Amino acid sequence: MSLIQQRAPLSHEEELKYAKLAMEWYGWGSPIGLGILLVALAAAAVLVRLAVYGF
């Protein structure tokens, strides 16, 4: 018995549904992605300040 299951291809509507879900929760548009982006921007601002003014 094969461990790989054969699945029927997704319909156009199913593809759109899963693509929409992926766009909502992954990438920079997700709450987690935006949080990481904000932390990265804050860290970059601190590093620039340290480079310009020193300690």
C-alpha positions as CSV (number, residue, x, y, z in Angstrom):
1,M,0.0,0.0,0.0
2,S,1.4,3.4,-1.0
3,L,1.8,6.1,1.6
4,I,1.1,8.8,-0.9
5,Q,-2.6,9.4,-1.4
6,Q,-3.8,10.5,-4.8
7,R,-6.1,13.5,-4.6
8,A,-8.3,15.0,-7.2
9,P,-7.3,18.4,-8.5
10,L,-8.9,21.4,-6.7
11,S,-11.7,23.2,-8.3
12,H,-11.2,26.9,-9.2
13,E,-13.4,27.9,-6.2
14,E,-11.4,25.8,-3.8
15,E,-8.1,27.2,-5.1
16,L,-9.4,30.8,-4.5
17,K,-10.6,29.9,-1.0
18,Y,-7.3,28.4,0.0
19,A,-5.4,31.3,-1.6
20,K,-7.4,33.8,0.2
21,L,-6.8,32.0,3.6
22,A,-3.1,31.9,2.9
23,M,-3.0,35.6,2.1
24,E,-4.8,36.5,5.3
25,W,-2.6,34.6,7.7
26,Y,0.9,34.4,6.1
27,G,3.3,36.9,4.9
28,W,3.7,40.6,5.8
29,G,0.0,41.2,5.8
30,S,-0.7,38.8,8.7
31,P,-0.8,40.0,12.3
32,I,2.4,38.0,13.0
33,G,4.1,39.4,9.9
34,L,3.2,43.0,10.8
35,G,4.5,42.5,14.4
36,I,7.8,41.2,13.1
37,L,8.0,44.1,10.7
38,L,7.4,46.6,13.4
39,V,10.0,45.1,15.7
40,A,12.5,45.0,12.8
41,L,11.8,48.7,12.1
42,A,12.2,49.7,15.7
43,A,15.5,47.7,15.9
44,A,16.8,49.5,12.8
45,A,15.8,52.9,14.2
46,V,17.8,52.1,17.4
47,L,20.8,51.0,15.4
48,V,20.8,54.1,13.3
49,R,20.5,56.3,16.4
50,L,23.5,54.5,18.0
51,A,25.5,54.9,14.8
52,V,24.8,58.6,14.6
53,Y,24.9,59.7,18.3
54,G,26.8,56.8,19.9
55,F,26.0,55.6,23.4
